[in-house]
């Protein structure tokens, strides 16, 4: 059994690293964070959060990647809820799902605090 060395060791506590990994995997949406931490996706989220609702074409005008690459990134983020989209006529408008993003960070923070305090 591999044990994580922690500051809590002074108080006689030790943690099984595998058990901590498993608990975090079950309680923190790792796929969400991997997705939004991609450099292009994080820039897209920042851009959408500051620009509001835009089409793929309007978004792509501000990035070096072509429109299809931007569209794939937006689709990936939409699948995980980080981006919302709605259809207006023939256009699809995208915006950052700020509430969900904040909720995911708050949830992850709560879980990390629980692990680190034990």
C-alpha positions as a Markdown table, in Angstrom:
| # | Residue | x | y | z |
|---|---|---|---|---|
| 1 | Unk | 0.0 | 0.0 | 0.0 |
| 2 | Unk | 1.5 | 3.3 | -1.1 |
| 3 | Unk | 0.8 | 6.1 | 1.3 |
| 4 | Unk | 0.6 | 9.9 | 0.6 |
| 5 | Unk | 2.9 | 11.8 | 2.9 |
| 6 | Unk | 1.0 | 14.8 | 4.3 |
| 7 | Unk | 1.2 | 17.5 | 6.9 |
| 8 | Unk | -1.4 | 15.6 | 8.8 |
| 9 | Unk | 1.2 | 12.9 | 9.4 |
| 10 | Unk | 2.3 | 14.9 | 12.4 |
| 11 | Unk | -1.1 | 14.0 | 13.9 |
| 12 | Unk | -0.8 | 10.3 | 13.0 |
| 13 | Unk | -2.9 | 10.4 | 9.9 |
| 14 | Unk | -1.8 | 8.7 | 6.6 |
| 15 | Unk | -3.7 | 8.4 | 3.4 |
| 16 | Unk | -3.8 | 5.5 | 0.9 |
| 17 | Unk | -3.0 | 7.3 | -2.4 |
| 18 | Unk | -5.0 | 4.8 | -4.5 |
| 19 | Unk | -8.0 | 5.4 | -2.2 |
| 20 | Unk | -7.7 | 9.1 | -2.6 |
| 21 | Unk | -7.4 | 8.9 | -6.4 |
| 22 | Unk | -10.5 | 6.7 | -6.6 |
| 23 | Unk | -12.4 | 9.0 | -4.3 |
| 24 | Unk | -11.5 | 12.1 | -6.4 |
| 25 | Unk | -12.3 | 10.3 | -9.6 |
| 26 | Unk | -15.8 | 9.5 | -8.3 |
| 27 | Unk | -16.4 | 13.0 | -6.9 |
| 28 | Unk | -14.7 | 15.4 | -9.2 |
| 29 | Unk | -15.6 | 15.7 | -12.9 |
| 30 | Unk | -12.1 | 15.2 | -14.2 |
| 31 | Unk | -13.3 | 15.0 | -17.9 |
| 32 | Unk | -14.8 | 18.5 | -17.5 |
| 33 | Unk | -11.6 | 20.0 | -16.2 |
| 34 | Unk | -9.4 | 18.2 | -18.8 |
| 35 | Unk | -11.7 | 19.6 | -21.5 |
| 36 | Unk | -11.7 | 23.2 | -20.3 |
| 37 | Unk | -8.0 | 23.3 | -19.5 |
| 38 | Unk | -7.0 | 22.7 | -23.1 |
| 39 | Unk | -5.3 | 26.0 | -24.1 |
| 40 | Unk | -7.6 | 26.7 | -27.0 |
| 41 | Unk | -10.7 | 25.8 | -25.2 |
| 42 | Unk | -9.8 | 27.9 | -22.1 |
| 43 | Unk | -9.2 | 30.9 | -24.5 |
| 44 | Unk | -12.6 | 30.2 | -26.1 |
| 45 | Unk | -14.3 | 30.2 | -22.8 |
| 46 | Unk | -12.7 | 33.4 | -21.7 |
| 47 | Unk | -13.6 | 35.0 | -25.0 |
| 48 | Unk | -17.2 | 33.8 | -24.8 |
| 49 | Unk | -17.6 | 34.9 | -21.2 |
| 50 | Unk | -16.5 | 38.4 | -22.1 |
| 51 | Unk | -18.2 | 38.6 | -25.5 |
| 52 | Unk | -21.6 | 37.0 | -24.9 |
| 53 | Unk | -23.5 | 34.9 | -27.4 |
| 54 | Unk | -21.8 | 34.5 | -30.8 |
| 55 | Unk | -21.9 | 32.3 | -33.9 |
| 56 | Unk | -19.0 | 30.0 | -34.8 |
| 57 | Unk | -18.0 | 32.4 | -37.6 |
| 58 | Unk | -17.9 | 35.4 | -35.3 |
| 59 | Unk | -15.9 | 33.4 | -32.8 |
| 60 | Unk | -13.5 | 32.1 | -35.4 |
| 61 | Unk | -12.7 | 35.6 | -36.6 |
| 62 | Unk | -10.8 | 36.1 | -33.3 |
| 63 | Unk | -8.7 | 32.9 | -33.4 |
| 64 | Unk | -6.0 | 31.6 | -35.6 |
| 65 | Unk | -7.7 | 28.1 | -35.9 |
| 66 | Unk | -10.1 | 27.6 | -38.7 |
| 67 | Unk | -13.8 | 27.5 | -38.2 |
| 68 | Unk | -14.1 | 23.7 | -38.2 |
| 69 | Unk | -11.5 | 23.4 | -35.4 |
| 70 | Unk | -13.3 | 26.0 | -33.4 |
| 71 | Unk | -16.6 | 24.2 | -34.0 |
| 72 | Unk | -15.1 | 20.9 | -32.7 |
| 73 | Unk | -13.9 | 22.6 | -29.6 |
| 74 | Unk | -17.3 | 24.2 | -29.0 |
| 75 | Unk | -19.0 | 20.9 | -29.6 |
| 76 | Unk | -16.8 | 19.2 | -27.0 |
| 77 | Unk | -17.4 | 21.8 | -24.4 |
| 78 | Unk | -21.1 | 21.7 | -25.2 |
| 79 | Unk | -21.2 | 18.0 | -24.5 |
| 80 | Unk | -19.8 | 18.6 | -21.0 |
| 81 | Unk | -22.1 | 21.6 | -20.4 |
| 82 | Unk | -19.4 | 24.3 | -20.3 |
| 83 | Unk | -20.9 | 26.0 | -23.4 |
| 84 | Unk | -24.6 | 26.5 | -24.2 |
| 85 | Unk | -25.9 | 26.8 | -27.7 |
| 86 | Unk | -29.2 | 27.7 | -29.3 |
| 87 | Unk | -30.4 | 27.8 | -32.9 |
| 88 | Unk | -31.8 | 31.0 | -34.3 |
| 89 | Unk | -32.9 | 30.5 | -37.9 |
| 90 | Unk | -29.9 | 29.0 | -39.6 |
| 91 | Unk | -27.4 | 30.2 | -37.1 |
| 92 | Unk | -26.2 | 28.5 | -33.9 |
| 93 | Unk | -25.3 | 30.8 | -31.1 |
| 94 | Unk | -22.8 | 29.8 | -28.4 |
| 95 | Unk | -22.2 | 31.2 | -25.0 |
| 96 | Unk | -20.2 | 30.2 | -21.9 |
| 97 | Unk | -22.3 | 28.4 | -19.3 |
| 98 | Unk | -20.9 | 30.5 | -16.5 |
| 99 | Unk | -23.1 | 29.1 | -13.8 |
| 100 | Unk | -22.2 | 25.5 | -14.5 |
| 101 | Unk | -18.5 | 26.4 | -14.7 |
| 102 | Unk | -18.5 | 28.2 | -11.4 |
| 103 | Unk | -20.5 | 25.3 | -9.8 |
| 104 | Unk | -18.0 | 22.7 | -11.1 |
| 105 | Unk | -15.1 | 24.7 | -9.6 |
| 106 | Unk | -16.9 | 25.2 | -6.3 |
| 107 | Unk | -17.8 | 21.5 | -6.1 |
| 108 | Unk | -14.2 | 20.5 | -6.9 |
| 109 | Unk | -12.9 | 22.9 | -4.3 |
| 110 | Unk | -15.2 | 21.4 | -1.7 |
| 111 | Unk | -14.0 | 17.9 | -2.5 |
| 112 | Unk | -10.4 | 18.8 | -2.6 |
| 113 | Unk | -10.7 | 20.5 | 0.8 |
| 114 | Unk | -12.3 | 17.4 | 2.2 |
| 115 | Unk | -9.4 | 15.2 | 1.0 |
| 116 | Unk | -6.7 | 17.6 | 2.1 |
| 117 | Unk | -8.2 | 18.2 | 5.6 |
| 118 | Unk | -8.4 | 14.5 | 6.4 |
